[in-house]
């Protein structure tokens, strides 16, 4: 039922893998923000006259030296994410599949023949291994719903599959009907 796949291509792009994985970790919002003196509430009026009080000269109450004033060089909104080009992403995807193939942990199967018993056998055989099964359409397949409580089996659709998923998995099973299979593995 499950056939081991060996990919003949051996070009693994570490740079593309690094960029694609780094892109996954740039999901931060970057919305930390502190108010500077133009954003703090308060008057722009001079606090007291320049001379004759014995105090140091002072401008308005928004200055960074005063309590309640603005922050001088605080954090501002900024974009944390970046774009990875399509070709680099495709190369990273191919490299991740080659790595799985070299580790002998890449398998293919026919999605029509996949049944509940075969998935149970797979789970019992590989008890402590993380197994990722990639299907053509996750919504149409009932097995994903039946096995969602299993600890080490994850089902992904062809569209939600990622490089990070591939590299984390101990074993990767790809349906022959997926675009992923036809684009990178199929002959």
Residue pairs with C-beta under 8 A, 6 or more apart in sequence:
1 109
1 110
1 113
1 114
1 118
2 107
2 108
2 109
2 118
2 122
2 173
3 107
3 108
3 109
4 104
4 106
4 107
5 101
5 106
5 107
5 108
5 174
5 185
6 101
6 104
6 106
7 97
7 98
7 101
7 106
7 184
7 185
9 94
9 98
10 98
10 102
11 95
11 98
12 95
12 98
12 99
13 91
13 92
13 95
14 95
16 88
16 89
16 91
16 92
16 95
17 92
17 95
17 96
17 163
17 167
19 84
19 88
19 92
20 84
20 88
20 89
20 92
20 93
20 163
21 92
21 163
21 164
21 167
23 81
23 82
23 84
24 162
24 163
24 164
26 80
26 81
26 82
27 81
28 80
29 80
30 77
30 78
30 79
30 80
31 77
32 75
32 77
33 74
33 75
33 76
33 77
34 70
34 71
34 74
34 75
34 76
35 70
35 71
35 74
36 70
36 71
36 72
36 74
37 62
37 63
37 64
37 69
37 70
38 62
38 70
39 70
40 62
40 68
40 69
40 70
42 60
42 61
42 62
42 68
42 69
43 60
43 61
44 60
44 62
45 60
46 58
46 59
46 60
47 58
47 59
47 60
47 61
48 55
48 58
50 57
51 57
58 66
61 68
61 69
62 69
62 70
63 69
63 70
64 70
64 71
64 72
84 92
92 163
93 163
93 166
93 180
93 184
94 184
96 163
96 166
96 167
97 106
97 166
97 172
97 184
97 185
99 166
99 167
100 106
100 166
100 169
100 172
105 169
105 170
105 171
105 172
106 172
106 174
106 185
107 171
107 172
107 173
107 174
108 173
108 174
108 175
108 176
108 181
108 185
109 173
109 174
109 175
109 176
110 175
110 176
110 177
111 135
111 136
111 141
111 175
111 176
111 177
114 143
114 175
115 143
116 143
116 146
119 133
119 143
119 147
119 153
122 131
122 153
122 173
123 131
123 147
123 150
123 152
123 153
126 152
126 170
126 171
127 152
128 152
129 152
129 170
129 171
130 152
130 154
130 168
130 169
130 170
130 171
131 152
131 153
131 154
131 169
131 170
131 171
131 173
132 154
132 155
132 156
132 165
132 166
132 168
132 169
132 171
132 172
132 173
133 153
133 154
133 155
133 156
133 173
133 175
134 155
134 156
134 157
134 158
134 161
134 172
134 173
134 174
134 175
134 178
134 180
135 141
135 144
135 155
135 156
135 157
135 158
135 175
135 178
136 157
136 158
136 175
136 177
136 178
137 157
137 158
138 144
138 155
138 156
138 157
138 160
139 157
141 155
143 155
144 155
147 153
147 155
148 155
154 165
154 169
156 165
158 178
158 179
158 180
161 180
166 172
174 180
174 181
174 185
175 181
176 186
